[in-house]
Amino acid sequence: MRIKAFLLSYCFCLGLYAQEAIHNYGALQLHDGTSVGFHLNLINDGDLNQDVGLVGFYGDSESLNVSGIKAPVFFDTEIAVDNGLLLDVPMYVANNTNFISGHIITPKNDTRFFLNFLDNAFYVGENDISMVDGYAAATNTDSFTFPVGDNDRLRTLRIESAATNALAKCAYFYEDPNTSQSLGKGFSTTQKTTSYISISQREFWKLESDMPSRVTLTWNAQSNINALGEFLSDLKVVGWSKTENQWVNLGNTQVEGSMASGSVTSEEFVPNDYEIITIGGNDDLTETFETIELDNYFLTPNGDGKNDFLVLEGIEKSPNNTLQIFDRYGVLVYSKTNYTNEFNGISNQGAILNKNAGLASGVYFYIITMNDLRQKHQGYMYVSSTKR
């Protein structure tokens, strides 16, 4: 049976504010199997951190608010507040969050307030009408997918770190980074380390973590990905460097989906070194690049001095270039900016394969973008006996 939290059995620690809020002053504990439903605002000034039951927030017509001087810790919680559950204090979940309807909303200009998934906590039901519109956090984990979004768009970000994060936070902003209203500052998309990358002017994420990590960003039709490149392989993660005060290419180790919806994974970087991150691509001019089909190559990197390296004729005429090599499933196995004929059958994409491992024998597809010549070269190669 679901028990409403304002029942008299809890009056020793709960105060009522003319039916507008529930005020916890004491030490409220929910035992295993107990279900409590909050239909009013919650003010938590006491200990609410020993729960092993279910706490739900419910509201059809008005938003609800959680505030107070102490962060509540729930075991299981579910959200069914059509107009949103607003957090003016951090809220922790030790086991499961069930998103039903309505967002958990936190201030986007203040990272002190967030929904925190503790240790092995998880969530279900996230969608465009129920997610975290603001900051979500994860504690003591090396990988987590943040259920973040903005208004009516769920835009998750996945972090995979080299070691355990004591605390990682993330929020999504459907805003032009040039003029962010939420952050009260701009990150000019014309300030970048190279003129050969473009920066999304539709959206960005703010991610906090001090661990070297790879991140996976998602897009949908509203992202206007077509403005960032011709092909999925053109897409990459970019970040606004705090030290350089400009956009930096954070790489592309995997791209999935289509130009309408999909995801792109970065190379490894430290999120705290960057103010915000977003999806980038080639500059707009690359859309007019001439695409040239090249002959197929045969690689036998066995150290005999013959066909040990992928040597692309004319590469020296365009020092500003990018080489990408894909397997027959479309998985990126090698990526190099300013390529100088050094590929010898060894993968450098550790997110998918064993990094620095020899590729299996087979057919591979490559794209070399030669920015100085405004050309794209593409073709196939056969790699023989490189497994090491």
C-alpha positions in Angstrom: 0.0 0.0 0.0 1.3 3.5 -0.9 1.5 5.8 2.1 1.2 9.5 1.7 4.0 11.3 3.5 1.8 13.6 5.4 0.2 10.8 7.4 0.1 11.4 11.2 2.5 8.5 11.7 5.3 10.8 10.6 4.2 13.9 12.5 7.0 13.6 15.0 9.4 14.7 12.4 7.3 16.4 9.6 5.7 19.8 9.8 2.9 21.0 7.4 2.9 24.5 5.9 -0.8 25.1 5.2 -0.8 22.0 3.0 1.9 23.6 0.8 5.0 21.8 2.0 6.3 18.9 4.1 9.0 19.9 6.5 11.3 17.2 7.9 13.1 18.3 11.1 14.1 14.9 12.5 15.4 11.5 11.4 12.9 10.0 9.0 13.6 6.4 8.0 11.8 4.2 5.5 12.0 0.5 6.1 12.2 -2.2 3.4 8.9 -2.5 1.5 7.6 1.0 2.6 6.3 3.3 -0.1 5.9 7.0 0.5 4.3 9.4 -1.9 5.1 13.2 -1.8 2.3 15.3 -3.3 3.6 18.5 -1.7 6.9 20.3 -1.7 9.6 18.8 0.6 11.8 20.9 2.9 14.5 18.6 4.4 16.3 20.1 7.4 16.8 16.7 9.1 18.2 13.3 8.5 16.6 11.6 5.5 19.3 9.2 4.5 18.5 5.7 5.8 15.8 4.7 3.4 15.4 1.2 1.9 11.9 1.8 0.5 10.4 3.7 -2.3 9.8 7.5 -2.3 7.7 8.9 -5.1 6.9 12.5 -6.2 3.5 13.0 -7.8 1.7 16.0 -9.2 -0.6 16.6 -12.2 -1.0 20.3 -12.4 1.8 22.0 -10.5 5.5 21.6 -10.1 7.0 20.3 -6.8 10.1 21.5 -5.0 12.8 19.9 -2.9 14.8 22.2 -0.6 16.3 22.5 2.8 19.8 22.5 4.4 20.4 18.8 4.0 20.4 16.6 0.9 17.9 13.8 1.1 19.1 10.3 0.2 16.5 7.9 -1.3 16.9 4.2 -2.1 14.3 3.9 -4.8 12.4 6.9 -6.2 10.0 7.6 -9.0 9.1 10.8 -10.7 5.6 11.6 -12.0 5.3 15.4 -11.7 4.1 16.7 -15.0 5.4 20.2 -14.5 8.7 19.1 -13.0 10.4 18.4 -9.7 12.7 21.4 -8.9 15.8 20.8 -6.8 17.1 23.6 -4.7 19.3 21.1 -2.8 21.2 18.0 -4.2 19.2 14.8 -4.1 20.8 11.4 -3.9 19.6 8.0 -5.1 21.2 4.8 -3.8 19.4 2.3 -6.1 16.9 3.1 -8.8 15.2 6.2 -10.3 12.1 5.6 -12.4 11.3 8.4 -14.8 7.5 8.3 -15.5 6.5 11.9 -16.5 8.0 15.3 -15.9 11.6 16.4 -15.5 13.9 16.7 -12.5 15.0 20.3 -12.9 18.1 22.0 -11.5 19.5 25.5 -12.0 21.8 25.4 -15.1 23.9 28.3 -13.9 24.8 26.5 -10.6 26.5 23.1 -10.5 25.9 22.8 -6.7 22.4 21.3 -7.3 22.1 18.0 -9.0 20.5 14.5 -9.0 23.3 12.2 -7.8 23.3 8.5 -8.7 25.4 6.9 -5.9 27.8 4.0 -6.6 25.8 1.4 -8.6 22.6 3.3 -8.8 20.7 3.3 -12.1 17.6 4.6 -13.8 14.8 3.5 -16.1 12.1 5.1 -18.2 14.1 8.2 -19.4 12.6 9.8 -22.4 11.8 13.2 -24.0 9.2 14.0 -21.4 11.0 12.7 -18.3 14.7 13.2 -17.6 17.1 15.5 -15.8 16.8 19.0 -17.2 19.9 20.4 -15.5 22.7 18.6 -13.7 22.9 14.9 -13.2 25.8 13.3 -11.3 27.4 9.9 -10.7 29.5 8.8 -7.8 32.2 6.2 -7.6 32.0 4.8 -11.1 34.2 4.7 -14.2 31.3 4.7 -16.7 27.9 6.2 -16.7 25.3 7.5 -19.2 23.8 10.8 -17.9 20.0 11.0 -18.6 20.2 14.7 -19.4 18.3 16.9 -21.8 16.6 20.3 -22.3 12.9 20.9 -22.4 11.5 18.2 -24.7 14.7 16.6 -26.0 16.7 13.9 -24.2 20.4 14.2 -25.1 22.4 11.7 -23.1 26.1 11.8 -22.6 28.1 8.7 -21.8 31.5 8.9 -19.9 34.0 6.1 -19.8 36.9 7.0 -17.6 40.4 5.5 -17.1 39.7 5.2 -13.4 36.9 5.6 -10.9 35.3 9.1 -10.7 34.7 10.2 -7.1 32.1 12.5 -8.6 31.2 13.4 -12.2 28.5 15.9 -13.3 26.8 16.7 -16.6 24.2 19.0 -18.1 22.9 19.6 -21.6 22.1 23.0 -23.1 20.1 23.5 -26.3 21.7 26.9 -26.8 24.1 28.6 -29.1 27.5 28.4 -27.4 28.3 31.9 -28.8 25.7 33.4 -26.5 24.7 31.1 -23.7 22.0 32.6 -21.6 22.2 29.9 -18.9 26.0 30.4 -18.3 25.9 34.1 -18.9 28.9 34.0 -21.3 29.8 33.1 -24.8 32.3 30.7 -26.4 32.9 32.0 -29.9 32.7 29.4 -32.6 35.2 31.4 -34.6 38.0 30.9 -32.0 39.5 27.5 -32.7 42.9 25.9 -32.9 42.4 25.1 -36.6 40.3 26.7 -39.3 39.5 23.2 -40.6 36.9 22.3 -37.9 33.4 23.6 -37.5 31.5 23.9 -34.2 27.8 23.3 -33.5 25.9 26.5 -32.9 22.8 24.6 -31.7 23.8 22.8 -28.5 26.5 21.9 -26.0 27.2 19.9 -22.8 28.9 20.9 -19.6 30.8 17.9 -18.1 32.9 17.9 -14.9 35.4 15.1 -14.1 39.1 15.1 -13.3 39.7 11.7 -14.8 41.0 11.1 -18.3 37.9 10.0 -20.2 36.2 9.3 -23.5 32.7 10.7 -23.9 29.9 9.9 -26.3 27.6 12.7 -27.5 24.3 12.2 -29.2 22.4 14.1 -31.8 18.9 14.2 -33.4 17.3 16.1 -36.3 17.3 19.3 -34.3 21.1 19.2 -34.1 21.5 20.1 -37.8 24.4 17.8 -38.2 24.4 18.3 -41.9 26.0 21.7 -41.3 29.0 20.1 -39.8 30.1 17.7 -42.5 29.2 15.6 -45.5 29.8 12.2 -43.9 29.4 10.7 -40.5 33.2 10.3 -40.5 33.5 14.1 -40.6 32.0 14.4 -37.1 34.0 14.8 -33.9 33.9 16.0 -30.4 35.2 19.5 -29.7 35.8 21.3 -26.4 36.4 24.9 -25.3 39.8 24.8 -23.6 40.0 26.7 -20.4 43.7 27.5 -20.9 43.7 28.3 -24.6 40.3 30.0 -24.6 39.4 28.4 -27.9 37.8 25.3 -29.4 40.0 22.2 -29.6 39.4 19.0 -31.6 38.9 16.1 -29.1 38.7 13.5 -31.8 36.5 10.7 -33.1 37.0 7.1 -32.2 33.5 5.9 -33.2 30.5 7.2 -35.0 27.1 5.4 -35.2 23.7 6.1 -36.7 22.8 8.5 -39.5 22.9 12.2 -40.1 19.4 12.3 -38.6 20.3 10.7 -35.3 23.4 9.0 -33.8 26.4 9.3 -31.6 30.1 10.2 -31.7 32.8 9.2 -29.3 35.9 11.3 -28.5 39.5 10.4 -27.9 40.6 10.4 -24.3 40.8 13.9 -22.5 40.3 15.4 -19.1 36.8 17.0 -19.0 37.8 19.5 -16.3 40.2 21.1 -18.8 37.3 22.2 -20.9 34.5 24.7 -20.1 32.0 23.0 -22.4 32.0 20.4 -25.2 29.9 19.8 -28.2 29.8 18.1 -31.7 32.0 19.5 -34.4 32.9 18.6 -37.9 34.7 19.9 -40.9 34.4 23.6 -41.8 31.6 24.6 -44.1 34.0 24.8 -47.1 34.6 21.1 -47.0 31.1 20.5 -48.4 32.5 21.7 -51.7 35.6 19.5 -51.6 36.2 17.4 -54.7 36.0 13.7 -53.9 38.5 11.5 -55.7 38.4 7.8 -55.9 41.9 6.3 -55.5 43.4 3.0 -56.4 43.2 0.1 -53.9 46.2 -0.6 -51.7 47.7 -3.8 -50.5 49.5 -3.8 -47.1 51.8 -6.5 -45.8 53.3 -4.9 -42.7 55.7 -7.7 -41.8 58.9 -5.6 -41.7 60.4 -6.8 -45.0 60.5 -3.3 -46.4 57.8 -3.9 -49.0 54.2 -2.5 -48.5 54.8 -2.1 -44.8 53.1 1.3 -44.7 50.1 3.0 -46.3 51.9 5.5 -48.6 49.4 8.0 -50.1 50.9 9.7 -53.2 50.8 13.5 -53.0 50.1 13.7 -49.2 53.0 16.1 -48.8 51.1 18.7 -50.9 48.5 19.0 -48.1 50.1 18.9 -44.6 46.8 19.8 -43.1 45.0 16.5 -43.6 43.0 13.9 -41.7 43.1 10.1 -42.4 40.4 7.8 -41.2 40.3 4.0 -41.7 37.2 1.9 -41.1 36.7 -1.9 -41.1 33.9 -3.6 -43.1 31.4 -2.9 -40.3 32.0 0.8 -40.4 34.0 0.9 -37.2 36.8 3.5 -37.1 40.1 1.6 -36.4 42.6 4.3 -37.2 42.5 8.1 -37.2 45.4 10.6 -37.6 45.5 14.3 -38.1 48.4 15.6 -40.4 49.1 12.1 -41.7 52.6 11.4 -43.0 52.4 7.8 -44.3 53.0 6.1 -41.0 50.1 3.7 -40.8 51.5 0.1 -40.6 48.4 -1.9 -39.8 48.3 -1.0 -36.1 45.0 0.4 -34.6 45.1 3.5 -32.5 41.4 3.4 -31.5 41.4 1.8 -28.0 37.7 2.5 -27.4 36.8 -0.3 -29.8 39.8 -2.6 -30.2 42.9 -3.3 -28.3 44.9 -0.1 -28.8 48.3 -0.5 -30.6 47.2 -4.0 -31.8 47.6 -5.3 -35.3 44.5 -5.4 -37.4 43.1 -8.7 -38.6 43.6 -9.5 -42.3 40.8 -8.1 -44.4 39.4 -5.3 -46.5 39.4 -1.7 -45.0 37.9 1.6 -46.3 39.8 4.8 -45.9 39.1 8.5 -46.3 41.9 11.1 -46.5 40.7 14.8 -46.3 43.3 17.1 -47.8 42.3 20.5 -46.6 45.1 22.5 -48.4 44.0 21.0 -51.8 40.3 21.0 -50.9 40.0 17.4 -51.8 38.7 14.1 -50.3 40.4 10.9 -51.4 38.7 7.6 -50.6 39.4 4.0 -51.4 40.0 0.5 -50.1 43.0 -1.4 -48.9 43.6 -5.0 -48.1 45.7 -5.6 -45.0 47.4 -9.0 -44.8 48.7 -10.9 -41.7 49.1 -8.0 -39.2 47.5 -9.7 -36.2 50.0 -9.5 -33.3 
